Structure formats: C-alpha cells, structure tokens
Amino acid sequence: IKKIALKLRIKNKLAKDVLAEFFGTFVLCSFAIGASCQYVLTRQKLASFLTLNLANGAGLVFGVYTAGGVSGASLNPATTIALCLHGLMDWYKFPFYTIAELAGAFLAAAVQYGVNYDMLNAYDGGNRSTEGPNATAGMFSTFPNPDVSTLNCLFDQIWATCLLIVCVFAVIDKRNFMPIDKGLLPLSLGTIVFGIGSCWAGNCGFPLNPARDLGPRLFTAIAGWGIEPFSHRNYNWFWVPIVGPCIGASLAYFVYMLFIELH
C-alpha cells in the first residue's frame, strides 16, 4: 500500500494546491447543500434555519481543516482575490484555484442530488422548479427574497463579503491583538460564517462565495431544472452572487489595511 501511495503522490506544488482546493470546497459545499436539502425536503421537521447556519459554519470549519495544510484553504474565489491583493497568494494561482473550487462545488451538488434523490422526487413529484411552493433549486444555490430588489441584494453581498474578509484578515493577522493557534483558526472562520448567516440571510441567503453558488447552479441547470436557475428575474440575478462577493472582498482588503493593518 505504501508503494502505491508513493506512486500516487503529486510533486508539483500548484497541482497539490489545486487538488486540495477542489476537495476542501467539496467538503464545504457538501455540508452547506446537505443542510439545505434536509431543511427543504423534510419541510423543516428535521432542521431549522439555525441548523442551516450551523452547517454552513461547520462546512467551512472542516473544509479548512481538510485543505488548509496543503493549499491554505481559500475555498472561495472572493477570498482568493483578497489574499492576492494582500500579497499572501500569487495572482497566477487565482484561475487555477477558481476552477478547482467551482469543480468541487459542482461535484458536491451532484453527490447531494444523488443522496437526496428519492426525497426530492417525493417532494416535487419530479417537477424541478425554482419558484413556487415546491421549489427545490434553492437547495443548491441562492435566490433572492421576492420582496428585495436585485440592487439591494448586490449591496447585501458586497457588505456581507466585505465583513467576512475583514474578519478573516483580523483572525489571520499575526500582528493583531491576539494571534490564535493555527489549529483553532478553522473554528474562528466557521464562526464568522455562522454569524453572518444568522444576521444577513434574509435578502438572498448569504452566498458569500462565487464558487459555492455558481458550481451548484451549473449542476441544477443540467440536472433537470433547465435554464431557470440562470433566467430567474429575467437573467438579473445569477450574476449577483458572483460579482457582489468579489467587490466586497476587494473592498475588505483596503478597509482592513486602512483602519487596522497600517497601524
């Protein structure tokens, strides 16, 4: 077994990082999507919005524990942008990390679709939809509150992701108030996501992560939901969980630098 393991060991550093980002994102999204499926398909009998938030936080915790020792566990293209701006990661890695994270999120959606296939059919009778009393696309990717405008949701995602990345910088900054042990870092990061989900999910479900939203959205588009996951609101929604977090993460770098790190 050891000989086989040695032959399978990858030596290229970028390839190692990409593989870790793929699997770490898969773990993160498995928790997040699995919790959404249980919440919807059991009609909240075996879950609540609190457990949904806890699962999203746990997904990040164990995603970082899984990949952190290899790639640093960005697990989010928006986070990768912020780390590159800060100089903590080389820009050339950004496209490779993003593709790996999208693939990991896509696979997580596919696996959770299989795990919950019978319950899904019992819930919607095989009629896959994004709207209505038996809508199920929202288990995989986010959709806006009908009472909230797209512009408001965009601001929501800029704000929430900015807060997320500012808190991430605060936790990983070794020159700040209280640097924590590396082993406790994932718990701190998961707590940030839990807190954001508990406070700012009402507008559009706190996607925060372009890969976590787009990867499963692509899966639903080819798994029976058709073009609706993208055409929702006349194609004026799907781009928000992509653009908003990237703007928010970029803004977070300058905010943290201006108010904390320079001093």
Buried (B, 14 or more C-beta within 10 A) or exposed (E): EEEEEEEEEEEEEBEBBBBBBBBBBBBBBBBBBBBBBBBBBEEEEEBEEEBBBBBBBBBBBBBBBBBBEBBBBBBBBBBBBBBBBBEEBEEEBBEBBBBBBBBBBBBBBBBBBEBBEEBBEEBBEEEBBBEEEEBBBBBBBBBBBEEEEBEBBBBBBBBBBBBBBBBBBBBBBEEBEEEEEEEEBBBBBBBBBBBBBBEBBEBBBBBBBBBBBBBBBBBBBEBBBBEBBBBBBEEEBBBBBBBBBBBBBBBBBEBBBEEBBEE
